[in-house]
Amino acid sequence: MPKILIVDDSALDRRLVSGLLEKIPGVEISLAIDGLDALAIIQRDLPDVVLTDLDMPRMDGLELVSRLKESLPALPVVLMTAAGSEEVAVKALQAGAASYVSKRNLSNELWNTLAHVLRVSLERRNQARVLNRLKLWETDFSIENDLELITALSTYLMQSFNGLQICSTAEQLRVGVALDEALLNAYFHGNMEVSSKLRETNYHEFFDLAERRSKEAPYKERRIWVSARYSHVEATFTIRDDGPGFDISSLPDPRDPMYLDRPHGRGLLLMRTFLDDVRYNERGNEVTLVKRASTKGR
């Protein structure tokens, strides 16, 4: 039963968000009016994830992220972004937030985003104790265009990564989120050739088109190729799809706040914010993600 803390100074927005989440069986919701109120609630009853607005009195979302990263680095924080808050949201992601969702897309994106972060967070907690004795690990996979397989592979890769304790628990969560984004990009944009711009205009058609194409030639024959190598110095993930690739010079600047409010560029923003190096091959169908060891917060 996931416990979710909603932090927003607007009573209307708190009701809206809690109303959306109350439709999910087993979800336990608590409410805070700003960052200071949230810290007091967290001290009494630790949630599984914090969902916070950015612009609030007394303590805003950016400061709340910074405080939680220091005191509870394993507690994931998801931002709710509104028009005009994009630059602050970028700073909050850089400061330690695990993900974000635009307020204008809450009805479509909220639970998917939270479920994504919760899954990565809970799996990391459950497996870290067993895997912390791992010294070196290297593997290669070739998988079909199956979203359940992609999710299972992401979980498996992160279990081994977390065991090596290359970085803090908060950073482990963020690496897991970035890896999920890269794998989903390989499926949706690479092999299925579905543009994220469609997701902006017709959310349901985006997923429906990918589902149809996964059963049609040439899309259904394509695979996703994944290699991972971990040591106590760094972790490297290489993800390649069988799609036609794209012009890497057309990639958006992930530092541009305009991409916070739309699906286009979301995965790249999270990958480049959460990882130390993100490189594409010349064809644009392979990405290499690198996370280097950190001595802080282990």
N, C-alpha and C positions, 0 to 999 in steps of 0.2 A: 504494500500500500504506500505509494509515494506521497510524501509530504511536501507541499509547495507553498512557499511564502511569497505573497504578492505585495509589492511595495509601490505605492502610488499615492500622491497627495490628493488626487481627484477622486471623490467618492463615486462619481459616475463611472470613471474608468475602472475602479476597483470592482464595482458591481458587474460591469461588462465582462471583465476578464474572469472573475470568479464564476459568473454564469456560464461562460464557455467551458470552463474546466470541470464544473460540477456535473456536466453531462458524461464525464468519464468515470466508469465504475471504480470505486476503491480509492479515489483521489481524496486526500485530506488537505484542506486549504486553510491558511491563516493569512491575516491582513495586517499591513503596517502602513502608516501615513507618510513616512519619510525614512531616511537612513538611520537616524538615531533610534526611532521606534523599532526598526528592523533589527538592529543590534541587540536591543533589550529582549525582543522575542526570541532571537536565535540563541541567546544565552540561556533562556529558560527551556526552550524546546527546539532542538536542532532539526531543521528541515533537510530534505534531500536535494532541493534546488531552490534558488532565490530568483524570482522574476521581478525585475525592477524597472521603474521609469527612470529617466535621467534628470529632468528638471524638477527639483523639489526643494522646499525650504529646509532650513537647519542643516541637513546633510543630503547632498544630491547623490545621484546614482554613481557618478564617477568616484566620489570619495568613498562611498560604500564598497565599491569593487576593490579599491586600494586597501581599505581596512580589513576586508575579509581575506584578501590575498595574504596579508601579514599574519592574521590570527587563525584563519581556517582555510588554508590553501586548497584543501580537497573538496570544499563546498563549491559546487558550480553556480555561477551567476549568469543569467540570461537577461539581456537588455531588451526593453521595449522602446523602439525608436519612433519619434514623431517628426513631422516636417520641421526643420530648423534645428534639430538636435544631432544632425549627422556628424559634425566635426567632433562633438563631445563623445559620441558613440565610438568613433575610431579610436580616440584616446582611451576609452574604457576597455575596448578590446585589447589594446596594447598593454593596458595596466593589469589585465588578468581575467576579464570576462570570458565565458566559455562560448557564447554565441549571441545571436540577436534575432529579433523578429520585429517587423514594421507594424506599427499600430493599425495602419490601414489594411493590413493583410491578416489580422489576428484570427478571423474566423476560418481562414484556410490554412495558415501556417503555424498557429500557436502550439497545438498539441504535437504536431510532427516534430517541431523544433525541440520542445521539452522532452518528448520521448527519446529522441536522438541523444540528447545530452545525458538524460537519466540512464539510458542503457550503457553508454560508455563509462559513466561514473560508477554505477553499481558493479559492472563486470570488473572494473579495475580494482575496486575494493575487495571483491571476493577472491580474486586470483593472485594479488600481489604477494601475499605471504608465502605461497607455494613456489613462485617463480623467482624470488629474490636471491636464489642461489645460482641462477644461470649466469655463465661467464661469457659465452659466445654463442651466437645463433645465426644461422643463415638458411634461407629456404626460397623455393620458387613455386609458383602456382600458375595454372592455366585453367580458367573457369568459364562456364557458359554464362549467357545473359540471363541470369536468374537472380532477382533481388534478394531472395532469402540466402542464396549462396554468398552473395556479395556482403551481406550483413554478417554472416557467420565468419567469413574470412577476415573482415575488419576486426571482429571481436577476438579471433584467434591471434592475429598479429599483435594486437594491443596487449593481450595477456602476457606474451613473451617480452614485449618492450617494457611494460611496467615492472616486471620482475628484475630487470637490470638496474633500475633506479638511476637512469641517466640524468633525470631532472626531477624537479619537485613534483609533488602529487598534483598540484594545480596545472603544471605544464604537461604532465602526462595526459590529463583530461583534454587539454587543448590540442595536443598531437593527435589524439583519437578522433576528435571532431574534424580536424584537417584531413586525416586519412580517409574518413568516411566521405568527405566532400570530393576528394580526388577520385575515389572509386566510383561514386555516383556520377561524377562528370564523365568518366570513361564509359559508363553504361548509357546514360541519357544522351550526352552530347557527342560522344565518340562513336560507339557502335550503333546506337539507334538514330543518330543524326537529328535529334530534336533540339531546336534552339531554345535557350532560356528566355528569349524575347517572347515566345509563345506563352510561357508561364506568366508573363506580365499581363497579357491581354486575355488569356483563357486558361485559368489554372487547371481545370479538369481535363481539357483537351490535351494539355501537355502530357499528362500521365496516360490518357487513353491512347494517344498516338504512339507512345513508347510501347505500350502493351500490345497494340496491333502489330507493330513492326517486329516485336520480339518473336512473332510466329511466322514472319514472312521472309523470303529471300530478298536480298542477300544478308539482311540484318541478323537473322536467326543463326547463321553459321559462324558469325564472328565471336571472338573470345576476348577475355581480358587477361593480360599477362602481368603477373605481379612477382617481384622479387624483394626480399628484405634481408638486411644484414645488420645485426646489432653487436656492439661491443660496449665496454664501459667508457669508450671515448665518444662514440656517436652512433646514431641509427640512420640508415638510409633505406628509403622505400622507392622502388621504381615501378611505375604503373603504365602499361601500354595497352591501347585498344587497337582493334583491327579496322577502325573507321578511316575515312580519307584524310583526317587531320585538318588543320586550319592554319591560317597565316598568323604566326605568333607575334608579328609586328602590330596586329590589330587588337591585342590584349588590352583591356582597360587598365588604367593606373589604379591599383588597389587602394592608394592613399586618397583618391578623389571621393569626398563624402557623398557625392551624388549616387554612388552605387549602394549605399546603405539602404535605400528605400525601394530597391527593385531586385528581383532574382538575378538579373544579368550582372555578372561579375562577383556574385556572392562567394562562390567557392574559392576564387582566386584571392579575394580579400582575406578570407579566413586562413588560407594556406600561407600566404606571405606574411600575415601578422603573427601566426603561431609558430612558424618554423624558421630555422636559420638560413636555409637556402632552398629555393624553388627553381628548377631548371627544366625547360622544354627542349625536346630535340627539334631539329630543323623542320621536319615534316609536321610537327604539332600534334602527334598522336601518342607521345610518351612524356611523362613528367617524372622528375626525380625530386624527392623531398628529403631534406636532411635536417636532423635535430642533433645538435652537439651537446656534450655533457656539460652540466652546470653543477657547481658546488653549493649553490644557494637553495635553501629550503628543503634539502633532502630529508 
